[in-house]
Structure formats: structure tokens, C-alpha cells
Amino acid sequence: MVIDRNHISLTLKECHCCPYIGYMSEDRNKVRVASTAWWPQWEQEFSEYINTFEVFQKANRKHGKRYGLLQDIEEPKHPWETITMYWVTGLVPGGKENFNDILVIVDRFSKCARYLP
């Protein structure tokens, strides 16, 4: 179907922002537009639309920071200088207060642990 100039933005929005499909990749969107509509320079206008679409730009992995290599964690030199914390959840409620979660705090230097209900 050949699209009138006045309906191009609506067509792009309908093909790209379909609520029951979600946001697809640029290539899949191109196939969808090509199978639905045509107008002169549609590919260029489509690319401009995708590259300026705010939701797509925020979620697109190409625009975020690249992940670095894993780094070793320095060994602590003093007790309680570095700690790790874990939540233990889903326990059977017990005690006077009926707590069912525990926060476990572990000192990485001495391996000493504190348990907080």
C-alpha cells in the first residue's frame, strides 16, 4: 500500500509501537513496514524515526556503557573493612516477633557473621 505523505508518521508509529507486540529490533521492524506500506525514501525515514525514538534509545544496548573485564576484589587488611550481606528469606516464622527473614552480614577478613532477624 502506498502511503500519503500526511500519514507517514502515523504508519511508523503503528508499525513500531504496537502494544500487543512490543518493541522489536530495527531489522524486524523494517520487514514489518516493508510488508505493510511503501513511500519514497521510506527506509531513510524509518531509520531516522528509530534513531530518535526515546524509549528505544534508552533500552538499546548499543548506547549504554560497555561492560569491563571482571576485576579481583582486594583482600581486606582489617576486620569489618569489607563486608558482604545476604538475605535469607522464606523461613518459617518463629520466635516472639514471628520473623521469617534474616539478614546475614559477613566480615570478609575474619569470616565472622552477624545474623539480624
N, C-alpha and C positions, 0 to 999 in steps of 0.2 A: 504494500500500500504506500503510495506517495503521500508524504505529509506536507501540509501547508506550513509556510514559514511561521505563522502565528501559533501553531500547535507543537512546535519542536520541543520547547521546554517542558510542556505537559507530557509529551511522549517520553522524553528522557526520564522524567520523574517517575512515571508509571512503570517503565521498564527497570529502573534501578532501585526504587524504593517500594517494592511490593511487600505489603505487610504479612502476607501468608507465605512468602518465600524467604524473606530476609535479604541481607546484602550479600551478593555473590561477588566473585572475583571479576576483575576487569574483562578478562577473556570470555568468561561465561556470559557477562552482560552484553558484550559485543555480539555474540551469537544470538542472544535473545532479541536485541534491537534489529539485527540484520534479518531475522526471520519474521519480524513484525512490521517494520517500516523502512522507508528509504527517503532520502532527500539529498540534494547536492552537498558534498563535503560532510556527510553525517559522521564519518569516523573521526574527523578532526574535532567537530563539535562535541562528540561523545567523550573523547579523551579530555577535552577542556572541562566538561561537566564533572567527570570522575575526579580529576585532579584538583578541583575546587570544592568538592563536596565535603563539608566539615566532619560529619560522622565517619565517613570512610577514611579521611586523613588521620583522625585521632586513633582509629583502630588498626590502621595499616602498619604492619611490622616494618616496612621499609623506612618509615620515618622516625622510628624510635632509636634509642641508643643501641649500639651493638653490644652483645654480651662479651665480657672479657674472659680470659682463662681463669680457672679456679686458682685461688691463692691459698697458701698454707696459713693457718691461724697460728699466731705467735704463742709460744708457751708462756703462761703467766709466771711471774717471778715472785709473787706474794699471794698469800691466801686472800680469797674473795676479791681479787683484782678482776678476774673474768668469771662470769657465771653463765650457766645455761638454765633455762626454765622450760618446764613441760607441764601440760595439763593432763591429768588422768581423770577421765570423765566416764559417766555411765555406771558408776558404782551403786551398789545397793545402799540406800540411805540408812545411816546408823548414828548412834550417839544421841545426846540430848537435843542437838540442833538439827539432826537428820541431814547432814551434809552428804552429797553424792558426787562431789568433785574434789580433787586435791591438786594444788599447785606444788610441783616439785622443783626446788631450786638447788642446783648442784654447783659447788665450787670446783672449777676445773683444776686448780692447783692441788688441793688436798682430797678431792673426790668426796668431800663431806656434803651431805644432803640435808635440806630442811623441807619438811612437809607441812603445807598450810591447807587446812580444810576450806 
